[in-house]
Amino acid sequence: MSVQFESIPSGRNRYGVWLFIVSCYLAMSPSSYAVDNPNEFPGRELYPLVPIIELDKLFEVFSDVTVVDVRSQYEFETLRIKGAVNIPLSSPTFVEQMGALRSKDNRPIVVYCNGKTCMKSYKAALKCSVNKIDDVQAYDAGIMDWARTYPQHAVLLGRSPVDTKKLISQEEFKKHLLSPDQYGEQVASSSAIVLDVRDRFQREGLSLFVGRERRAYLDDTKSLDRYIEKAKRENKPLLVHDAAGKQVRWLQYYLYDKGLRDFYFMEGGTSAYYEQMKKEFIR
């Protein structure tokens, strides 16, 4: 059985058609990549045609592959695989950069992101395939498993080998989370220092807590340090919110490294806050 198309459109439509072709293929043919435990790696079921490489196998062939971190630059600078290059999937020039990398390096390319439930590595590998960038595999166990297993081949805040005791678990991260309601109550009832770390595009000129919050970009360590030292000096908690509650997990490493322990993040970020406001308004 074959599927024929008269023409393949360009741009975004072309990408959509390729995804449709993949879907048709899956309906007609069993996947070459079996899923041993779909609950542990949910992305393998969603992206069954993306070739994957396991943790120990990547370590075995490490010197024979090119490793690409497809997360944000901030995440990359916080914790990364030693020797990896950073090409964020979110970059508008992702395809061009990956193409340039392929043209000057014929080794297999391995892309990775945060961990087993992060979809960026699969999406990056698929995007490469659609754009004729070949021999790209996804290492889908992610940076956390790598750093725990091979700390000598990982970098945390510019230091290697990584002290695995300093790797922050999900449970430890959750200890510093407040729901949007709890966060708002803390802002209103305490003398905490409130910090908005959203970037210029995420803010769109909107301030959640007018007159209370201060602003600092995550890559502006000079501003971050000023507010961290102020919180320590004045013995005040630091309340930090981002756009979706994801970037702050990596900021936690920096806060710990600076000796700050009294801080809290808004769970779900400003997106969750606006959603909560919308529900209350509709009510």
N, C-alpha and C positions, 0 to 999 in steps of 0.2 A: 504494500500500500504506500502511496506517495502523496505528498501535498505539494501543489504547485501554486505559485504566486506570479501574477503578470508583471508586477513591479514592486520594488522595495522603496518606499518613500524615505526621505532624508530626515535628519534632525531627530526631534523627540518622537515623531511618528515612526521613524525607522526603528528606534529603540523598542517601542511598543510592539511593532510587528515581530521583532526578534523574540520578545518574550512570549508572543502568541505561538511562534514556531516551536519554542522550547516546550510550551504546554502541550502542543499537539504531539510532539515527540514522546513526551512522558505518557500520554494516553495510549500510545501505540507500542511502547517498548519499555521493558523493565530497566530500572536505573543500574548503572555500573557501580554505583557507590551505595552499598547497603548501610542501613542505619542500625547499629547494634542497640543503642539506647536513645530513642528519639526524644525522650524527656530531658536527657542530659545535654544534648545538642539539638535543640529544636530547629535550628537553621538548616540542618542537613536534610530534614524532611521538606522544608520550604524551598531549598535550592539543591535538589538531588543531582543536578548535572555539574555542579561546581566541584572540581577535584580538590580533595583535602589532603593535608599532611598532618600526621599525629605529632604529639609533643616530642617523644623520644626519637622519632624518625628525623624530625627537623634538626635536633641536636646532632644526630649521626652525620647528616649531610651538610651541616651548617656552612662549612667553608666552600661548598660547591654551589651555593644558591645566593641570590640577592634578596635580602629581607626588607620589606617596605611596611612601615607603620602608616595606616590609613586614617588614624585618628587626628584630632586637632593638634596644633603645634603645642598648646599648653599641656595637653595630656602627654604628648611625646617628651617634652622637656621635664615632666615630673617623673615618669617611670617608663622605661623603654627597654627593648632588646638591644644589647650592646652591638654596635656596628650597623644597626638598621638606619635606613633613610626615611625621612618623613614626607609623604605625599598625601595630604588630607583628601579623603573622598569628597568632602564638601567643596573643595577648590574648583572653580570654574575651568581651570586648566588641568584637571586631573588626567584626562585622557592624553593630552599633549605631553605632560610630564612623564607619564608611564610609557608613552610611545618613544620619547627621547631616551629613557632609561633602557628600553629594549633595544634600541638601535645601537647603543654603545656597549651593551653587556648581553651576551647570548646565553648566560646561565639561567636556569629556572628562577622565576620570581615567586616569592612567598609573601603574601599579604596577611596582616593580622590586625586585630583591634583589641577590645578590652577583655573579652571572655566568652564563655559558652553560649550566653544569651544575646551577645552583641552580633548584629547582622551585617556590620560594615565590611567585614572581610569577605563574606559571600557576595555582597553587592559589588564590591570592588573587583573581585575576580570575574563576575558575570559581565560587568561593564567593559572589562578588558577584552573578554571573549567576543562580545558584540562588536567591538571596535578593532578586531583583527590583531590584538596584541596577544600572542600565543604563549603557552607554557607558563601560566600563572595559576598558582595553587593557593588555597586558603588554609592558614594555620588557625583553626577556630577554637583552640583551647585558650588562646589569648595571653595577654601579658602577665596576668596574675599567676597563672599556673607555671609559666616560664620562669618568673622571678623566684617563686618558691622552690622550684626544682633545680634550676641552674642559676643561682644568685651570682655566681662569678661571671656570668654572661649577660648580666642585666645592669642597668644604671638607674639609680634613684637620686633625684635632685643633684645630678652631676657626679655622684659617687658610685664606685664599683670596687669590689663586689657589694651586692645589696645585703644589708642586715635584715634577714627575713623576719626578725622580731618587730621591725618597723613597718611591715606590710599591714595595711589596715583592712580588717575583715568587714564583711557586710554588717555584722552585728555591732562592731565598734562604730561604724559609720552611722548606724541607726540611733545610737545613743545621743547623737548630736542633731537629730532631726526634730523639728516642731511642725505640727500641722499649720496650714495657713491661719486658722483661727488662733491657735496658741501663739504663733509668731506675732500676729497683730496685737494680741493682748500684751505680750512682752514689750513690744514697741511702745504701747500706750502707758503701761504701768511701771516701767523701769527706766533707769538712766543709761541703759545699754547704748553702745555705739552701733548704729545701723549702717550697713555697707551694701550698696548696690554694685555688683560686679558684672552686670550685663554689658555686652559690647555696644558700640554706637548704633548698630542696626537693630539690635534686640530692644533697646530702650525706646526708640522712636519718640524721644522727647517726653515720655511719660514718667512721672515719679509716683511711687506708691505711697510714700510717707513724707509728704511735703514738709519741709522744715526740720525733719529728723534725720533723713538718710544722707549719707555721704557717698561719693562715687569713686571707684577705682577699677581700672581694667586689670585683668588677671596677669597680663604681661608687664604691668607697671609696678615692679617690685618696690620702687621708691615710695609710691603712694601707699601700697599695701603695708609696708614696714612702718610708715608713720602712724597708721591707725592701729596696727598690732601693738606697737610700743605705747600708744596712748591708752589702749585698753588695759595693758599690763600695769602701767604707771598709775592709772586712776582706779585700778581694781574694778573695772567694769566689764560685763560680758560683751562679746562681739556678736552681733546678729548679722548674718550674711545671706543675701538672696541673689539667685541667678535667674536665667530664663526658664529652665525646665527641671532644675534640681539635679543636674548631672555633672556640671562643671565643678560644683563645690566639693564633690568627693575628692577631686585631685587637689583642690586648695587645702584640704585637711592635712595633707602631707606637709605642706609649707607651714601651716599654722603650728603643727606639732614641732617641726624643725626649729621654729622660732620660739619655742617654749610656751606657747599659749594653749591652755586647756579649757578655759571658760568661753566657749563659743557655741553657737547654734545656727543651723541652716533651715531655710524654709523648705519643707518637703514638697517636691513637685515644682518649686520655683514660682515665678510670677504667673505662669500659665495656670497652675493650680489655684492661685489666689484669685485670678480673674474668673475662673470657672466657679469658684465658691461664691463670689460676688454675684454672678449671673443667676445662680440657683436661688440665692436669697432675694434678689430683685424680682424674679418670676413668682416666687412665693407670695 
